[in-house]
């Protein structure tokens, strides 16, 4: 009977010990995943900002070219109307 009680007590202690280790491992894994997610978000944010800046620069160039073409067309119309 004493051996059975000691065996049950030992198993209970082992289970409690394993639960603590498991909790620690889960906490470590959670922190690692959180760090990875933050790094990915930072990378994606940087890439998105670069893409937006590039698109804005291209749009500005396109608008300038369009404005130049409109000015040239306006000058042609003005010259044609004088004739």
C-alpha positions as CSV (number, residue, x, y, z in Angstrom):
1,X,0.0,0.0,0.0
2,X,2.8,2.4,0.8
3,X,4.5,1.6,-2.5
4,X,1.2,2.4,-4.3
5,X,0.8,5.7,-2.5
6,X,4.4,6.7,-3.1
7,X,4.1,5.8,-6.8
8,X,0.9,7.9,-7.2
9,X,2.6,10.8,-5.3
10,X,5.7,10.5,-7.6
11,X,3.5,10.5,-10.7
12,X,1.5,13.6,-9.5
13,X,4.8,15.4,-8.8
14,X,6.1,14.5,-12.3
15,X,2.9,15.6,-14.0
16,X,3.0,19.0,-12.2
17,X,6.6,19.4,-13.1
18,X,5.9,18.6,-16.7
19,X,3.0,21.1,-16.8
20,X,5.3,23.9,-15.6
21,X,7.9,23.0,-18.3
22,X,5.1,22.9,-20.9
23,X,3.8,26.3,-19.9
24,X,7.3,27.7,-20.1
25,X,7.8,26.3,-23.6
26,X,4.4,27.6,-24.7
27,X,5.3,31.1,-23.4
28,X,8.7,31.0,-25.2
29,X,7.0,29.9,-28.4
30,X,4.4,32.6,-28.1
31,X,7.1,35.2,-27.7
32,X,9.1,33.9,-30.6
33,X,6.0,33.9,-32.9
34,X,5.2,37.4,-31.7
35,X,8.7,38.6,-32.6
36,X,8.5,37.0,-36.0
37,X,5.1,38.5,-36.7
38,X,6.4,42.0,-35.7
39,X,9.4,41.6,-38.0
40,X,7.2,40.5,-40.9
41,X,4.8,43.4,-40.3
42,X,7.8,45.8,-40.3
43,X,9.1,44.4,-43.5
44,X,5.7,44.5,-45.2
45,X,5.2,48.1,-44.0
46,X,8.5,49.1,-45.5
47,X,7.8,47.4,-48.8
48,X,4.3,49.0,-48.9
49,X,5.8,52.5,-48.2
50,X,8.4,52.0,-50.9
51,X,5.7,50.9,-53.4
52,X,3.6,53.9,-52.5
53,X,6.5,56.3,-52.9
54,X,7.4,54.8,-56.3
55,X,3.8,55.0,-57.5
56,X,3.5,58.6,-56.4
57,X,6.7,59.5,-58.2
58,X,5.5,57.8,-61.4
59,X,2.1,59.5,-61.1
60,X,3.8,62.9,-60.7
61,X,6.0,62.2,-63.8
62,X,3.0,61.2,-65.8
63,X,1.1,64.3,-64.8
64,X,4.0,66.5,-65.8
65,X,4.2,64.9,-69.2
66,X,0.5,65.2,-69.6
67,X,0.6,68.9,-68.7
68,X,3.5,69.4,-71.2
69,X,1.5,67.8,-74.0
70,X,-1.6,69.9,-73.1
71,X,0.5,73.0,-73.3
72,X,1.9,72.0,-76.6
73,X,-1.6,71.2,-77.9
74,X,-2.8,74.6,-76.6
75,X,0.0,76.4,-78.4
76,X,-0.8,74.6,-81.6
77,X,-4.5,75.5,-81.3
78,X,-3.6,79.1,-80.6
79,X,-1.3,79.3,-83.6
80,X,-3.9,77.6,-85.8
81,X,-6.6,80.1,-84.7
82,X,-4.4,83.1,-85.6
83,X,-4.1,81.9,-89.2
